[in-house]
């Protein structure tokens, strides 16, 4: 019997010990080489792309340069997801390494303990890492002629605590007894390809999003939920009744179910409550982890750092605690 990938040496190419032993200067050099690969880490002005720069580093400060063309000052994180950072670059690298080493996710409380930061700092940092992962999915379409995608939905949030006395308990499955916070995560997963999640009030509300992200000529596999009936008009659709079987005559949606298994375990084992405006970020993180499950942890860290440095300042969490922006 072959060894599972996660148990093999190929999956473990980076240790937290090696990251923690890095000096801040080594981490800054690594960030520079990832951000500016064409110049092997030599600084390039993010404002005008000029390479004629000179060093204006301040005492005890991070590397800083000034562009001779536009006279703008910048650092290795200027204009990126980690712009205006206040912690050493090595801390950001450690946070990404800790997050990527987790298979189901990393709670903000545990991350704050690992890094020695406040919970608020770890919370924002974790969401920035999720935002970087999500940027890989922007504008992506899946499927095509001869390709198969699986579609499914799972409901999250809106938990209602049952009453103490049995006679006071209500049927929480009924819409009239819910609090309106329950949302469905709809996932499109291409076999051998990418995973795309989104959040809606109901499965039927996702039909427009599905048709815009699944190419024509794609074979679609879905369960027997009536929400997917309208897909028959645009795609070749195969249905599987999970009350009868999980796989029958070659029809199955186990890939989509695997995504929800990861997201459910992340919710129950790490985050406990994923709902509201944050739900989509947790879903995107689970999709990224699912697609990279056969990638070594060292390569995952490299990818996450590259995505963070290629991203603009956070749309959700730049100035979040100061209420300059709301998530």
C-alpha positions, 0 to 999 in steps of 0.5 A: 500500500502506497504511503499517503502524500502528507506522510511522505518526505515530499510533503515536508520541505519546510520546518517551522524551526527553520523559519523561526531561526531566520533573522529579519534580514533573511526574511526581508531578502526572501520577500524581495526575491519573491516580489521581484523575481525578474531582478533577483530581489533588486528593488523595483519602484511599485509606483513607476517600475523604475529600477534606479533607486537608492537606499534611505533606510532609517536607523533600526527600520526596515530596508527602504529605498527612494526612486530617482525617477518619481522620488517616491519612497518604498519598502519590500511590502509597499503597495502589497497586502502587508503595506504599512506593516508594524511588525518585523517581516520575519513575523509575517513569514512565520504567520504564513508558514504556521497557517500553511502547515495546518491542514484544516485551518489555524484559529486566530487565538492559536496564531496569536499564541504562536507569534506572541501577538495580540488576538486582534493582530492575529485575527487581521493577519489570518484574514489577510492571508485568506485574502491572498489565497482568494486572489488566486481565484479572481476571474477564474472559469472552470470546465469546458468541452470534455470536462466535468465539474461537481456542484453542491451547497452546504449551509453555515451560520445562523445557529440558534441555541435550543431552549432548556425545557423540551416544551419550549423548543422549536423546530429550528429547520423551519424558516420562521424559527431561524434568525436570518443569518444562515447562508449557503456556500455553493462550490464548483469543483472541476475534476482535476482542476480548481475549486471555486466557492461563493456564498448566497442566501439560497442554492437557487440564488447561485444559478447565475454565478454558476453559469458565469463561471462554468464554461459551455460544453461542461458536464455537470454533476449535482445531487437531487436538490431541486435548486439545480433543476434549471441547470439542465437547460444549459448543461449536460447534468448528471444527478446522484441521489445521496439517499440511495448511494454516494456513487452510482454508475460512475456518477458522484460528487465526492470532490465537492463533498470533500471540500465541505468535509474540510470546511466543516472540520475547520469550523468545528475544530478550529474556528467554531463560528464562521458566518456573516461577512467572514464566511466567504473568506473561510470558504476560499481558504478551504478551497485553496487548501483543497487544491494544494493538498498535494503540494509540499508545505514549503511550496505552499508558503512560497505560493502564499507569500507570492500571492500576498506580495502581488496583492494590493492593500487589503480591501477588507482589513486595512484599517479594520480595527480603526473602523476606516473600513468595515469587513 
